[in-house]
């Protein structure tokens, strides 16, 4: 019996999809890992430190107050006069009616109290004040 060298005369008519699937899965993993990095709040605040328990995931409405007096409702910057109507609209469309207040530790207490009063006035059922977790035993950041 003689051995044949060379290929057969059959043409390859199918497409090998295995490399395509591998590349797509790698892209999905990359997007899953990097997606949380893009969810940065529109206003940067320095939250106070506190010992807290983790909140449960809900349909939240977030009010952000900065140290220089800027206010945002769910990532949309509003003025103090627009805060009431913006909260009213968001609370009317919310099932949970849960408001999270993200106030910079250098922000004015009056602004926080105004946001709390408006949230209650427009139907908020519950409120939480966002804080950073305390790390006992670690030196404070400078």
C-alpha positions as CSV (number, residue, x, y, z in Angstrom):
1,X,0.0,0.0,0.0
2,X,1.3,3.3,-1.0
3,X,0.8,6.4,1.1
4,X,-0.5,9.5,-0.5
5,X,1.1,12.8,0.2
6,X,-0.8,16.0,-0.3
7,X,-4.4,16.9,0.5
8,X,-7.7,15.7,-0.7
9,X,-9.5,17.4,-3.5
10,X,-12.5,18.2,-1.3
11,X,-13.2,21.9,-0.8
12,X,-13.9,23.4,2.6
13,X,-17.3,24.9,2.4
14,X,-18.2,25.5,6.1
15,X,-17.0,28.3,8.3
16,X,-15.3,27.4,11.6
17,X,-17.2,29.5,14.2
18,X,-15.2,28.4,17.2
19,X,-12.7,31.3,17.0
20,X,-15.5,33.8,16.5
21,X,-17.3,32.5,19.6
22,X,-14.1,32.6,21.6
23,X,-13.5,36.2,20.7
24,X,-17.1,37.2,21.5
25,X,-16.9,35.6,24.9
26,X,-13.7,37.4,25.7
27,X,-15.3,40.7,24.7
28,X,-18.3,40.0,26.9
29,X,-16.1,39.3,29.9
30,X,-14.1,42.5,29.2
31,X,-17.3,44.6,29.1
32,X,-18.6,42.9,32.2
33,X,-15.5,43.8,34.1
34,X,-15.2,47.4,32.9
35,X,-18.9,48.4,33.0
36,X,-18.9,49.3,36.8
37,X,-16.0,51.7,36.2
38,X,-18.2,53.9,34.0
39,X,-20.9,54.3,36.6
40,X,-19.2,57.3,38.3
41,X,-21.6,59.9,39.8
42,X,-21.9,63.3,38.0
43,X,-20.8,65.2,41.1
44,X,-17.9,64.1,43.2
45,X,-18.6,64.2,46.9
46,X,-16.4,63.3,49.9
47,X,-18.8,61.2,52.0
48,X,-18.5,61.0,55.8
49,X,-17.2,57.8,57.4
50,X,-19.5,55.7,59.4
51,X,-20.1,52.1,60.5
52,X,-23.1,51.0,58.5
53,X,-24.7,47.9,57.1
54,X,-25.1,47.4,53.4
55,X,-28.4,48.5,51.9
56,X,-30.5,46.3,49.8
57,X,-30.9,46.9,46.1
58,X,-34.0,49.0,45.4
59,X,-35.2,51.4,42.8
60,X,-33.5,54.4,44.4
61,X,-33.7,58.1,43.8
62,X,-30.3,59.7,44.6
63,X,-29.9,63.3,45.7
64,X,-26.3,64.5,45.7
65,X,-25.1,67.6,47.5
66,X,-21.6,68.9,47.0
67,X,-19.5,71.2,49.3
68,X,-19.8,74.1,46.9
69,X,-23.6,73.9,46.8
70,X,-24.3,72.0,43.6
71,X,-27.2,69.6,43.6
72,X,-28.0,66.5,41.4
73,X,-31.0,64.2,41.2
74,X,-30.1,60.8,39.7
75,X,-27.0,62.2,38.0
76,X,-28.8,65.3,36.6
77,X,-27.5,68.6,38.0
78,X,-30.3,70.9,39.1
79,X,-30.6,74.2,40.9
80,X,-32.0,74.6,44.4
81,X,-35.3,75.9,42.9
82,X,-35.5,72.9,40.5
83,X,-34.9,70.3,43.3
84,X,-38.6,70.2,44.3
85,X,-40.1,69.6,40.9
86,X,-37.3,67.1,40.0
87,X,-37.9,65.1,43.2
88,X,-41.7,65.3,42.6
89,X,-41.3,63.9,39.1
90,X,-38.9,61.1,40.1
91,X,-41.0,60.1,43.2
92,X,-44.2,60.0,41.1
93,X,-42.6,57.5,38.8
94,X,-41.0,55.4,41.5
95,X,-42.5,52.3,43.0
96,X,-40.2,52.1,46.1
97,X,-40.1,55.8,46.8
98,X,-36.7,55.4,48.5
99,X,-34.4,58.4,48.5
100,X,-30.6,58.2,49.1
101,X,-29.0,61.4,50.1
102,X,-25.3,61.7,49.2
103,X,-24.0,64.8,51.0
104,X,-20.4,65.9,51.1
105,X,-19.2,66.1,54.6
106,X,-18.3,69.7,54.0
107,X,-21.8,70.6,52.6
108,X,-24.2,72.8,54.4
109,X,-26.6,71.1,56.8
110,X,-29.3,73.4,55.6
111,X,-29.1,72.0,52.1
112,X,-29.4,68.5,53.4
113,X,-32.4,69.4,55.6
114,X,-34.0,71.1,52.6
115,X,-33.5,68.0,50.4
116,X,-34.9,65.8,53.2
117,X,-38.0,68.0,53.7
118,X,-38.7,68.2,50.0
119,X,-38.4,64.4,49.6
120,X,-40.8,63.8,52.5
121,X,-43.2,66.5,51.2
122,X,-43.3,64.9,47.7
123,X,-44.0,61.3,49.0
124,X,-40.7,59.6,49.9
125,X,-41.5,56.6,52.1
126,X,-37.9,56.1,53.2
127,X,-34.6,57.9,53.2
128,X,-31.0,56.9,53.7
129,X,-27.8,59.0,54.1
130,X,-24.9,57.5,52.1
131,X,-21.6,57.2,54.0
132,X,-18.2,55.6,53.4
133,X,-17.4,52.5,55.6
134,X,-15.0,53.1,58.5
135,X,-11.9,50.9,58.4
136,X,-10.8,50.5,62.0
137,X,-7.1,50.2,62.5
138,X,-6.1,52.0,59.3
139,X,-4.6,55.4,59.4
140,X,-6.7,58.3,58.0
141,X,-6.1,59.4,54.5
142,X,-4.2,62.7,54.1
